[in-house]
Structures are given as C-alpha cells and as structure tokens.
Amino acid sequence: MNFEDFNFAPSLQEGLDTMGFTKPTPIQEKAIPIVLANKDLIACAQTGTGKTASYLLPLLHKIEQEDKDDINTLVLAPTRELALQIDQQIMGLAYFTGCTSIAVYGGGDGISYEQQKRSLTEGVNIIVATPGRLIAHLTSGAINLAHLKHLVLDEADRMLDMGFYDDIVRIISYLPAKRQNLLFSATMPPKIRSLSKKILHDPEEVNIAISKPSEGILQQAYLVYDDQKIELLEQILSNSEYKSVIVFASRKETVKKLNSALNRKGISSEAFHSDLDQDSREDIMVRFKGKSLAVLVGTDVISRGIDVVGISLVVNFDVPPDPEDYIHRIGRTARAETTGTAITFINEKDQRKFGRIEAMIGAEVIKIPLPEEIKTGPTYEPEAKSKKKFNPNWKKKFKKKPNS
Ligand code: AMP
C-alpha cells in the first residue's frame, strides 16, 4: 500500500513527497481510514511507529477540505518536547496546504506567554498544547474552542502519569460536545480505559503490537560511507567463523552487484531476488539449508517466511525502510533459542531511519569502530534533520511561533 491509495488532498500528498514518506507504517494503514471515517479511535502505539502522522495526515486532509477560519483541532501532549515535535511534523506535512498550527507550552517566560496569546488570538487551525499552559490561556479567554472538531490525546498514559487527569477533564469542559476524539497511548493500563470511557464515543480500537527482536541476537552496527561497504563486508566474511550468513540489501540491483563482488573475492555466495525462477530459488534454498552454501545475498523477499535454523550472521548492507523489516531481517538469525549476530551498515543517509529503529526496539545498537584498514566513517547523528526533509524557509509560511 502507498500513500496515494488514501487519495489525500494534492497539497498534502505534496508534503508527504517532500518529507520522503512513501509507504504508510502499520499504525498509519490502520488508523488513517478510521480517522477519515470520522470515528473515535483508541490506539495503542509507541513512539517510532509513525503514530503522529497516523492522526495528523487524515486530520490535515479534512481541514484542507474545510474553511479555515476557526481552531479545528486540539492535540494535547504531555511535554514541551513532544508538543514541539508534533508541531514540526505539522509544518512539514502541511507545508503546501493552507493549514496553520501553533505549539503552546509552559516553562517559558512571560514574553513567550504573551507571544502565544497573540498568535492564538490571530487565529490558527491546530493547537498542539501541554495541558497546564493551555488552561492558562483558556481561563484568560485568549482561545475560543467553540468550533473545535477534533481532539487528540497523544501519549495519554504519560499525561496521566504526570498528573494531568484533572486538567484534561477541565479542558474538555471548554469543548463542544460533538467532536471526534482520538486517544493514543503506548500502554493500556486500566486508568487509560476509564479515561477513554469518559471521553470517547463508541471508539474503534487499533493495537500495534511491537515486535521485539529475540534476546539471543547480538545487534551491532557500523557507520560507513557507501564506498566502504563492500570492503567492510568482505573483511567481515573472510575474517570470521560465520558458517551460515544472509546479507540483505533493499534493491535487487545491489544484491546482484554485491554477489558478483563477493564471488570475485572467492567468497561462495548466491543472489536471491524476485528475478529468479522458481527452480533456481528452490535449488539455492536447498543448498543454503543444507549448509553447502554459506552466504546468501538477498532482498527483503527472504526476510519473511524462510525458516532456516542455524543462521549465525545477518548483515544489513543498508538500513531497511521500516522498523518492522529490520525486526524480520535480523529475526532470521537466533531462531529456535540459538544465538546469532546481526550487523547493520549505516551510511549518512540512513541515520534517521536507524534512529527510528532504535526508538522502536527501545535500545541503542552498539556502533563498532571500522577496522584499521578502512578509513573512518561518518559520525552518528540520527536526530540531524535531513536537508531534503526540512528547509528553514518553510517557517516563513507559518505564523510566528513563540520560542521556536
Ligand atoms: P512517531 O512514531 O510519530 O514518533 O514517528 C517516528 C518517525 O517516523 C518520525 O521521525 C516520522 O517523521 C517518521 N515517519 C512517520 N511515518 C513515516 C512513514 N510513513 N515513512 C517514513 N517515515 C515516517
């Protein structure tokens, strides 16, 4: 499935293209149709799954179809950091639309409060707010939420842990009774269930079970430039005692090139991809399972489904497009209670993607220094904004943001 299948407003699709999002993540596939159908939603999903865009995209699509005179959507978030992060995603996704947003959070000085107040009275379509500061603005009369259509509670479990229950209930007393409610939470303890009973009307439920890599997999990564990858792989394969290895690459052209390079170095390997006929595939698999073929180079075609016991090493020649694919790829090793190693090559372009994977598995993967013979690779900066995704000039189009 691609984002085009949702038929979003062209201005929104343009934002998606610019951000480089092509395929919806599992939570997006499930949540977007529900939000578009104007239903209430309770979703269990963690950071890293793409949960933010799973509500922002359908809401922006809806706002784009309507007149934009009033505050349309309120997103409540537990912390200033999350509020800013959500607001930044809105800026990216909504860049080509006419929607405006503001992040409203406490902790600043009196000046930022006044700036927020001014922006709020000027009018904005989406408010992303931490509960305490929003109440200050509500009681001062700076915000009129009478025409609000959508309420989102993001990281609801954390908001309750931080003692925001009463604030949330109070904020809701300012909202029109008829509205769409979306609740996102990383966990579903009973207090979230009772909050949802109070706020949501006949909600649809979405649950994204987070797959976790098996405990037996030793995960490692190298930071490399593209032209260092083949040499590094040859070294790993020649110097090691790995008996059964899968090397993953995202494109079949890379798989073919890589396989030839390994063969030239005397490493016996086979390329496995969608161009092979059934007989060749079966022949390769029989040899790989029987351990007469040590190295299999393949696309994600082999990341799901093949169940070969005793694979000692998985190498990700590039970072897979989504965290689920990473889990599937590395899950080829350490099957049936055995142990195994998974090594990922991260070039500069893939660092953000790998950061998302680490967020989803809830762990930092060890970065090993490159062997001495190979020159130093790039430094790891997964948070650095890619030039393609963020252009500082984008801000011009938006109303002035306090403190940001
Ligand atoms: P979240 O779980 O909302 O915190 O999102 C985690 C990261 O994934 C953010 O940096 C998003 O920009 C990114 N992201 C969200 N959806 C997609 C997608 N469909 N394709 C690629 N990246 C995405």
Residues whose N, C-alpha, C, O or C-beta is under 5 A from the ligand:
A	BS01	AMP	G20 F21 T22 K23 P24 T25 Q46 T47 G48 T49 G50 K51 T52 A53 R356
